[in-house]
Amino acid sequence: MTELLFVLEFILAIIITIAVLLQKSSSIGLGAYSGSNESLFGAKGPSGFLAKFTLAVGLLFIVNTITLTYLYNQQSGGSVVDSFVPSAPETLSEETPSAPAAPEI
């Protein structure tokens, strides 16, 4: 299951990247390569459609990421950080020497 969602994560990332690059900006971006889209998308052009499409794919991306995180933590039973950070000592015992006393003047 996680393998399928992981592949879907990459596909969604590529789709979001393309959708963002196709949107109009102050310097047109890659929207110039999309041709005359005004007849296909209406009088406003693709801006409204692409904004809604990008929002929908972005929400799918976020839901997929949260699902992957949950499933991975359920499978592994721990965090990746646990393998890199050593565990803290339990408690200091009474046998541990205390700090040296300050010399008297």
Residue frames as qw, qx, qy, qz and C-alpha x, y, z in Angstrom:
[[0.000, 0.885, 0.466, 0.000, 0.00, 0.00, 0.00],
 [0.285, -0.820, 0.083, 0.489, 2.74, 2.46, 0.92],
 [0.450, -0.124, 0.574, 0.673, 4.59, 1.74, -2.32],
 [0.217, 0.629, 0.638, 0.387, 1.52, 2.71, -4.34],
 [0.155, -0.946, -0.256, 0.123, 1.04, 5.91, -2.34],
 [0.465, -0.576, 0.286, 0.608, 4.75, 6.72, -2.68],
 [0.373, 0.187, 0.624, 0.661, 4.53, 6.45, -6.48],
 [0.029, 0.819, 0.536, 0.204, 1.35, 8.56, -6.40],
 [0.349, -0.816, -0.068, 0.456, 3.28, 11.18, -4.39],
 [0.389, -0.278, 0.463, 0.746, 5.83, 11.57, -7.18],
 [0.203, 0.475, 0.687, 0.511, 3.14, 11.74, -9.86],
 [0.132, -0.895, -0.422, 0.050, 1.22, 14.40, -7.92],
 [0.393, -0.668, 0.122, 0.620, 4.42, 16.42, -7.43],
 [0.333, 0.008, 0.583, 0.741, 5.09, 16.40, -11.17],
 [0.057, 0.679, 0.651, 0.334, 1.48, 17.39, -11.97],
 [0.253, -0.880, -0.254, 0.312, 1.60, 20.28, -9.47],
 [0.408, -0.442, 0.313, 0.735, 4.88, 21.50, -10.95],
 [0.234, 0.260, 0.655, 0.669, 3.48, 21.49, -14.48],
 [0.071, -0.798, -0.585, -0.128, 0.23, 23.17, -13.41],
 [0.315, -0.807, -0.096, 0.490, 2.08, 25.96, -11.62],
 [0.363, -0.283, 0.451, 0.765, 4.42, 26.53, -14.55],
 [0.182, 0.444, 0.702, 0.527, 1.49, 26.78, -16.99],
 [0.099, -0.845, -0.475, 0.225, -0.21, 29.55, -15.02],
 [0.326, 0.779, 0.074, 0.531, 0.17, 33.12, -16.15],
 [0.535, -0.565, -0.211, 0.592, 2.54, 35.32, -14.25],
 [0.058, 0.889, -0.034, -0.454, 3.93, 38.78, -14.87],
 [0.000, -0.578, 0.662, 0.478, 6.43, 37.24, -17.29],
 [0.779, 0.226, -0.282, -0.511, 3.96, 34.72, -18.80],
 [0.554, -0.358, 0.745, -0.102, 6.21, 31.72, -17.92],
 [0.192, -0.043, 0.921, 0.337, 5.45, 28.50, -19.77],
 [0.431, 0.567, 0.553, -0.433, 1.89, 29.68, -20.43],
 [0.302, 0.652, -0.339, -0.608, 3.12, 31.02, -23.78],
 [0.047, 0.252, -0.920, -0.296, 3.73, 27.44, -24.95],
 [0.348, 0.284, 0.842, -0.298, 0.16, 26.36, -24.27],
 [0.115, 0.300, 0.676, 0.663, -1.16, 28.14, -27.34],
 [0.323, -0.235, -0.088, -0.913, -4.50, 29.87, -27.66],
 [0.152, -0.216, -0.931, 0.252, -6.47, 28.38, -24.79],
 [0.256, 0.129, 0.250, -0.925, -9.08, 31.08, -24.68],
 [0.614, 0.029, -0.426, -0.663, -11.49, 29.23, -26.96],
 [0.578, -0.072, -0.812, 0.043, -11.19, 26.03, -24.93],
 [0.342, -0.267, -0.683, 0.588, -11.39, 27.50, -21.40],
 [0.043, -0.858, -0.503, 0.096, -13.65, 30.51, -22.03],
 [0.224, 0.913, 0.044, 0.338, -13.10, 34.26, -22.15],
 [0.432, -0.854, 0.287, -0.040, -10.84, 34.42, -19.09],
 [0.465, 0.569, -0.676, 0.056, -8.49, 31.80, -20.45],
 [0.761, -0.083, -0.636, 0.099, -7.05, 28.94, -18.41],
 [0.071, 0.435, -0.523, 0.729, -6.32, 31.03, -15.30],
 [0.651, -0.304, 0.239, -0.653, -9.48, 30.09, -13.39],
 [0.962, 0.044, -0.219, -0.159, -9.35, 26.45, -14.39],
 [0.653, 0.345, -0.528, 0.419, -5.64, 26.08, -13.64],
 [0.151, -0.466, 0.492, -0.720, -5.99, 27.76, -10.25],
 [0.815, -0.216, 0.168, -0.511, -8.80, 25.38, -9.24],
 [0.925, 0.204, -0.318, 0.031, -6.93, 22.39, -10.67],
 [0.392, 0.463, -0.575, 0.550, -3.74, 23.35, -8.80],
 [0.436, -0.410, 0.422, -0.681, -5.69, 23.73, -5.56],
 [0.936, -0.069, -0.002, -0.344, -7.34, 20.32, -5.98],
 [0.838, 0.287, -0.400, 0.236, -4.07, 18.55, -6.80],
 [0.122, 0.529, -0.537, 0.646, -2.34, 20.37, -3.94],
 [0.661, -0.350, 0.321, -0.581, -4.97, 19.15, -1.48],
 [0.980, 0.085, -0.154, -0.098, -4.59, 15.60, -2.81],
 [0.569, 0.480, -0.502, 0.441, -0.83, 15.93, -2.36],
 [0.207, -0.500, 0.513, -0.667, -1.22, 17.02, 1.27],
 [0.859, -0.190, 0.176, -0.441, -3.70, 14.24, 2.08],
 [0.915, 0.263, -0.295, 0.085, -1.44, 11.68, 0.42],
 [0.323, 0.535, -0.560, 0.544, 1.58, 12.95, 2.39],
 [0.476, -0.417, 0.459, -0.623, -0.28, 12.73, 5.71],
 [0.959, -0.005, 0.013, -0.282, -1.53, 9.23, 4.85],
 [0.758, 0.404, -0.438, 0.264, 1.98, 8.10, 3.93],
 [0.016, 0.543, -0.571, 0.616, 3.34, 9.48, 7.19],
 [0.720, -0.289, 0.326, -0.541, 0.70, 7.68, 9.24],
 [0.978, 0.137, -0.105, -0.119, 1.15, 4.35, 7.44],
 [0.579, 0.507, -0.516, 0.377, 4.95, 4.52, 7.62],
 [0.193, -0.497, 0.576, -0.620, 4.88, 5.20, 11.37],
 [0.866, -0.154, 0.204, -0.431, 2.46, 2.30, 11.90],
 [0.917, 0.295, -0.263, 0.054, 4.73, -0.07, 9.97],
 [0.490, 0.490, -0.517, 0.502, 8.04, 0.94, 11.49],
 [0.673, -0.582, -0.437, 0.130, 6.84, 1.47, 15.04],
 [0.508, -0.567, -0.074, 0.644, 9.21, 4.37, 15.51],
 [0.245, 0.946, -0.005, -0.211, 10.63, 7.51, 14.08],
 [0.754, 0.513, -0.143, 0.384, 13.59, 7.98, 11.76],
 [0.050, -0.819, 0.345, -0.456, 15.05, 10.35, 14.34],
 [0.823, -0.484, 0.251, -0.160, 15.22, 7.49, 16.85],
 [0.944, 0.149, 0.059, 0.290, 17.86, 5.76, 14.76],
 [0.488, 0.616, -0.143, 0.601, 20.12, 8.83, 14.67],
 [0.223, -0.695, 0.300, -0.614, 19.73, 10.40, 18.11],
 [0.418, 0.021, -0.850, 0.318, 21.04, 8.35, 21.04],
 [0.506, -0.681, -0.487, -0.207, 18.64, 7.92, 23.91],
 [0.131, -0.734, 0.330, -0.579, 19.06, 10.12, 26.97],
 [0.259, 0.126, -0.868, 0.405, 20.31, 8.57, 30.20],
 [0.417, -0.544, -0.719, -0.114, 17.54, 7.25, 32.44],
 [0.371, -0.906, -0.060, -0.196, 18.28, 9.13, 35.67],
 [0.256, 0.620, -0.592, 0.447, 21.32, 10.10, 37.64],
 [0.778, -0.352, -0.514, 0.087, 21.98, 7.63, 40.41],
 [0.477, -0.876, 0.049, -0.041, 23.09, 8.56, 43.91],
 [0.827, -0.264, 0.210, 0.449, 26.55, 7.11, 43.25],
 [0.511, 0.660, 0.147, 0.531, 27.30, 9.75, 40.65],
 [0.471, -0.294, -0.251, 0.793, 29.82, 12.20, 42.10],
 [0.080, 0.931, 0.334, -0.128, 28.62, 15.72, 42.52],
 [0.415, 0.804, -0.094, 0.415, 30.40, 18.82, 41.31],
 [0.614, -0.026, -0.421, 0.667, 33.61, 19.68, 43.21],
 [0.297, -0.848, -0.356, 0.257, 33.21, 22.11, 46.03],
 [0.285, 0.870, -0.072, 0.397, 34.45, 25.66, 45.60],
 [0.621, 0.035, -0.444, 0.644, 37.75, 26.37, 47.38],
 [0.353, -0.866, -0.319, 0.155, 37.54, 28.48, 50.53],
 [0.425, 0.620, -0.117, 0.650, 39.35, 31.76, 50.52]]
